[in-house]
Amino acid sequence: MAFVPTIPPSQARGLLRRVYDTAIRRAGKVYQINRVQSARPRVLQASTRLYLEIMYGESSLTRAQREMVATVVSTANGCHY
């Protein structure tokens, strides 16, 4: 497995700090999927916006259906969800 250096929440500054703070308010913590993008805070911010739009935006799928799809895709990819 590749090693990706990350910036922990305790060392985050500027935009990264704001993105982490938002994640903590939303989910109670900063998940590893967010930390691996910490070297590029603007990319992390855009990725988070995309995720929120996919999971909470307008769609013919219910929220539960979206979570089901995400879970199945993560399992198929061998990822912890």
N, C-alpha and C positions, 0 to 999 in steps of 0.2 A: 504494500500500500504506500502511496506517495505521502510525503510529509509536506503540509502546507502551513507555513508560519502564520499565526493568528495574533490579533491584538485582543487581550482579555478586556472585559468591561472596566476593570479597575484602572486600565491604562488608556482608555479611549478618550480622545479629545475632539473638539470641533464637531463637524458633521457626523462623524462616527459615534461620538457620545450621544448626540441627539437621536440618531437612528437606534442605537442600543437602548436608550431610555424609553423610546416609543415601544420597542419590542418587549421590554420589561413590563411596561404598563399593560400591554395587550396580552402577553402570555405568561408573565411572572418570571421570565428568565430570557437569556439570549441563547437560542439553540445553536448547535454546532454548524448547521447549514448556513447560518448567518455569520458566524465567526470565520468560516473559511473565506468569506468575501471581505473581511475587515481591512485588508490592505488597499481595497478600492471602494471607499465609502459611497461614492456616487453610483457605482455599479450595484452595491448592496441596496441602496435606497431605491433604485429603479427596479431591482429584482423584487423587493418587498412590495412595491406598488403593483407590479404585475401579479404577484401572488394574491394580494388582496382583491384585485379586480377579478381574477379568475374565481376565487373562492366566494366572494361576497357581491360581485357585480351582477348586473342583469343577465339572466340566463333562463333557458327552459328547464334546466336541471335544478332540483332542490339542493339545499345546502348539504343534506345527508347524502344525496346521490354524488355530489362533488367529492365529498370525503371518501365515499366508497371507491370512486375512480382513483383518487390519489393513493389510497391504501393498496389497491390492486396493482397499480403501476409501480409503487415502491417495492412491493413484495416481488413482482416479476423482475425488478432490477436488483434484487438482493439488498435493498436499503432498509434501514430501520426507520420506521415512520412514527 
